[in-house]
């Protein structure tokens, strides 16, 4: 199965592309870690597969509409 065929079938089935799905899952895991642990935000970024805290924060803000620190403080 080619990547394009897989991506098309995945989007048809799940409603989002594989990349968006994986990113959303990583952010959900990060939200759980932010709520349930005292790990540093940089450590959570690395544990959830982001290359840097900066990239994590940018992606988190885009999807959750708040920063990881503000999200943690609100919990």
JOWOVEN-V914278 format. One record per residue. N is the residue number from 1. RES is the residue in three letters. SS is DSSP state (helix for helix, strand for strand, loop for the rest). PHI is phi in whole degrees, -180 to 180 (none if undefined). D_FIRST is the distance of its C-alpha to the first C-alpha in Angstrom with 1 decimal. Layout:
BEGIN
N;RES;SS;PHI;D_FIRST
N;RES;SS;PHI;D_FIRST
END
This chain:
BEGIN
1;UNK;loop;none;0.0
2;UNK;loop;-77;3.8
3;UNK;helix;-59;6.6
4;UNK;helix;-66;8.3
5;UNK;helix;-65;6.4
6;UNK;helix;-60;6.5
7;UNK;helix;-61;10.0
8;UNK;helix;-65;11.1
9;UNK;helix;-67;10.5
10;UNK;helix;-63;12.0
11;UNK;helix;-64;14.9
12;UNK;helix;-65;15.5
13;UNK;helix;-80;15.9
14;UNK;helix;-99;17.7
15;UNK;loop;90;19.5
16;UNK;loop;-138;18.8
17;UNK;loop;-71;16.2
18;UNK;helix;-57;14.7
19;UNK;helix;-65;17.3
20;UNK;helix;-65;20.1
21;UNK;helix;-60;19.4
22;UNK;helix;-63;19.5
23;UNK;helix;-61;22.6
24;UNK;helix;-63;24.3
25;UNK;helix;-66;23.8
26;UNK;helix;-64;25.3
27;UNK;helix;-68;28.2
28;UNK;helix;-62;28.8
29;UNK;helix;-64;29.1
30;UNK;helix;-64;31.5
31;UNK;helix;-61;33.6
32;UNK;helix;-64;34.0
33;UNK;helix;-65;35.1
34;UNK;helix;-65;37.4
35;UNK;helix;-79;39.0
36;UNK;helix;-105;39.4
37;UNK;loop;-129;40.1
38;UNK;loop;-107;42.3
39;UNK;loop;-61;39.8
40;UNK;loop;-64;40.2
41;UNK;helix;-61;37.8
42;UNK;helix;-63;36.7
43;UNK;helix;-68;35.8
44;UNK;helix;-65;33.8
45;UNK;helix;-58;32.0
46;UNK;helix;-68;31.0
47;UNK;helix;-66;30.2
48;UNK;loop;-98;27.8
49;UNK;loop;93;25.9
50;UNK;loop;-90;27.7
51;UNK;loop;-72;29.0
52;UNK;loop;-153;32.4
53;UNK;helix;-65;34.7
54;UNK;helix;-62;35.0
55;UNK;helix;-64;31.3
56;UNK;helix;-60;31.3
57;UNK;helix;-62;34.4
58;UNK;helix;-62;33.1
59;UNK;helix;-67;29.9
60;UNK;helix;-60;31.9
61;UNK;helix;-63;34.5
62;UNK;helix;-65;32.0
63;UNK;helix;-93;30.5
64;UNK;helix;-107;33.7
65;UNK;loop;68;36.4
66;UNK;loop;-158;38.4
67;UNK;loop;-82;38.4
68;UNK;helix;-57;37.6
69;UNK;helix;-64;41.3
70;UNK;helix;-64;42.4
71;UNK;helix;-62;39.9
72;UNK;helix;-63;41.3
73;UNK;helix;-65;44.9
74;UNK;helix;-79;44.4
75;UNK;loop;-90;43.4
END
